[in-house]
Amino acid sequence: MWSDGFLVAGGSGSSLINVSAQIGGSVAGLADMSYTLFASSNPFDVQTILAAFEIDDQDPQIPGAVAVLHTEVFHGAQQGVVNVTLAGTIPFTYGQTFYLASVFGGDVGCVNLGCVGGGSEDFFNSSNFGITAPAGGTLTTLSATNYAAAVPEPSTWLLLCAGLISVLAVPRRRARLQYAS
C-alpha cells in the first residue's frame, strides 16, 4: 500500500490525468487478492484504508474517496500467473493537490483442503504505478517520487494505430499514382 499527493501546474480549470497499474506475479493455492487505486481531494489515513479492507477486500470503500481502478487479481484460483494492466483517467483541477492511494493484497491458503501449511505467492516488485500529466502540464508529487508514465488507455492505442496506418498509407498511394502515370 502507498499513497502520495499530486499537483498539476501549467493550465487552468479542470482536466483529466492518465493513470495505470501493472501487476505481475504468481500464486499457488486458494487466493483472494485484489488491487484498488483510490483518488481523493483529502490526504489518506492508513488506518481508514486498512479498516475498509477488513470490511470488504473485494469491494473496498473509503469515505471521501473514489475507486478509480479496481480488479480482483485472483478469487479462488488454484494456481496461476498474473499479468494485469489497468488504465484509467482521474479528473483534477490545476493548482489543487489531489491524493492517490494504491492497495494491493489478499490472502493465499492451502492448495487443497487436506493440506498442511499454506499456499504461496510471489509478487515481489510486481505492482507498478504510472501517471502522465496532460500536454503542457507539469506534475509534482508531495513525496518527490518520479512515477513512470501511465500506460495509455485502449482508446488512445486505437487512435494512435489509426493515425499510424493513415500516415503509412499516404506514401504508398502516392507511389502507386506515380507508377501509373
C-alpha positions in Angstrom: 0.0 0.0 0.0 1.2 3.5 -0.7 -0.3 7.0 -1.0 1.0 10.3 -2.4 -0.2 13.8 -3.2 -0.1 15.2 -6.7 -0.2 18.7 -8.1 -0.5 19.6 -11.7 0.5 23.1 -12.9 0.6 24.6 -16.4 -3.1 25.1 -17.1 -6.3 26.4 -15.7 -9.7 24.8 -14.9 -10.2 21.1 -14.8 -8.9 18.3 -16.9 -8.1 14.5 -16.8 -4.9 12.8 -15.9 -3.9 9.3 -17.1 -3.1 6.6 -14.6 -2.2 3.0 -14.9 -1.2 0.0 -12.8 0.7 -3.1 -13.9 0.6 -6.2 -11.7 2.6 -9.4 -12.3 3.4 -12.4 -10.2 2.3 -16.0 -9.4 0.1 -17.8 -7.0 -0.1 -21.4 -5.8 -3.1 -22.1 -3.6 -6.5 -20.7 -3.0 -6.2 -17.0 -3.4 -8.3 -14.0 -2.7 -6.4 -11.0 -4.0 -7.3 -7.5 -5.3 -5.9 -4.2 -6.5 -7.5 -0.8 -6.0 -6.4 2.7 -6.7 -8.3 5.4 -4.8 -8.5 9.2 -5.5 -9.4 11.9 -3.0 -9.2 15.6 -2.5 -8.0 14.9 1.1 -4.9 13.0 2.3 -5.4 9.4 3.1 -5.2 7.9 6.6 -3.6 4.5 6.7 -6.0 3.2 9.5 -9.0 4.2 7.4 -7.7 2.3 4.4 -6.9 -0.8 6.4 -10.4 -0.7 8.0 -12.0 -0.5 4.6 -10.2 -3.7 3.5 -11.1 -5.5 6.7 -14.8 -4.9 6.0 -14.7 -6.0 2.3 -11.4 -6.6 0.4 -13.2 -7.4 -2.8 -15.2 -4.1 -3.0 -13.4 -1.7 -0.6 -14.9 1.7 0.0 -13.1 4.6 1.7 -15.2 7.6 2.9 -14.5 10.6 0.7 -12.5 8.6 -1.9 -13.4 7.1 -5.3 -12.1 3.8 -6.5 -10.5 4.7 -9.9 -9.0 1.4 -10.8 -10.1 -2.0 -9.3 -9.7 -5.6 -10.1 -9.9 -9.0 -8.4 -6.5 -10.4 -9.3 -7.4 -13.9 -8.1 -10.6 -15.2 -6.4 -10.5 -18.9 -5.6 -7.7 -19.7 -8.1 -5.7 -22.9 -7.6 -2.5 -21.9 -9.4 -1.7 -19.2 -11.9 0.4 -16.4 -13.2 -0.8 -12.8 -13.1 -0.2 -10.2 -15.7 -2.7 -7.5 -15.5 -2.6 -3.9 -16.8 -5.3 -1.4 -15.7 -5.6 2.1 -17.1 -7.9 5.0 -16.5 -8.3 8.7 -16.0 -8.8 10.9 -12.9 -10.4 14.3 -13.0 -8.4 17.1 -11.4 -8.2 20.9 -11.1 -5.0 22.7 -12.0 -3.2 24.1 -8.9 -5.1 21.9 -6.4 -3.5 18.9 -4.8 -5.2 15.6 -5.1 -4.3 12.3 -3.4 -4.0 8.7 -4.6 -3.7 5.6 -2.5 -2.8 2.2 -4.1 -3.7 -1.0 -2.3 -2.7 -4.5 -3.5 -3.0 -7.5 -1.3 -5.0 -10.5 -0.2 -4.8 -14.0 1.3 -3.4 -17.2 0.0 -4.3 -20.5 1.6 -3.7 -24.2 1.1 -3.6 -25.8 -2.3 -6.3 -28.3 -1.2 -8.4 -28.7 1.9 -6.3 -31.5 3.3 -3.0 -29.7 3.1 -0.8 -28.8 6.0 0.7 -25.4 5.7 -0.2 -22.8 3.2 0.0 -21.8 -0.4 2.5 -19.4 -1.9 2.6 -16.1 -3.8 5.4 -14.1 -5.5 4.6 -10.5 -6.3 7.9 -9.0 -5.2 8.4 -5.6 -7.0 5.4 -6.5 -9.3 2.9 -3.7 -8.9 4.0 -0.7 -10.9 2.0 2.6 -10.9 2.2 5.2 -13.7 0.8 8.7 -14.1 1.1 11.1 -17.0 0.3 14.8 -16.9 -1.7 16.3 -19.7 0.2 18.0 -22.6 1.7 21.3 -21.4 1.2 20.4 -17.7 3.9 19.7 -15.1 3.3 17.1 -12.4 4.9 17.3 -9.0 4.4 14.9 -6.0 4.5 15.6 -2.3 7.0 12.8 -1.8 9.2 14.0 -4.7 8.9 10.5 -6.2 9.1 10.2 -10.0 6.5 7.8 -11.2 6.6 6.0 -14.6 4.4 7.3 -17.4 0.9 5.8 -17.5 0.1 3.1 -19.9 -2.3 4.6 -22.5 -6.0 3.6 -22.4 -7.2 1.3 -25.1 -9.0 4.1 -26.9 -5.7 6.0 -27.1 -4.0 3.0 -28.6 -6.7 2.7 -31.2 -6.4 6.4 -32.2 -2.6 6.0 -32.4 -2.9 2.9 -34.6 -5.4 4.6 -36.9 -3.1 7.6 -37.3 -0.1 5.4 -38.0 -2.0 3.4 -40.6 -3.2 6.6 -42.3 0.4 8.1 -42.3 1.8 4.8 -43.8 -1.0 4.6 -46.4 -0.4 8.1 -47.9 3.2 7.4 -49.3 2.0 4.0 -50.7 -0.9 5.7 -52.5 1.5 8.4 -53.9 3.9 5.7 -55.1 1.1 3.9 -56.9 -0.1 7.1 -58.6 3.5 7.9 -59.8 3.9 4.4 -61.4 0.5 4.7 -63.1 1.4 8.0 -64.8 
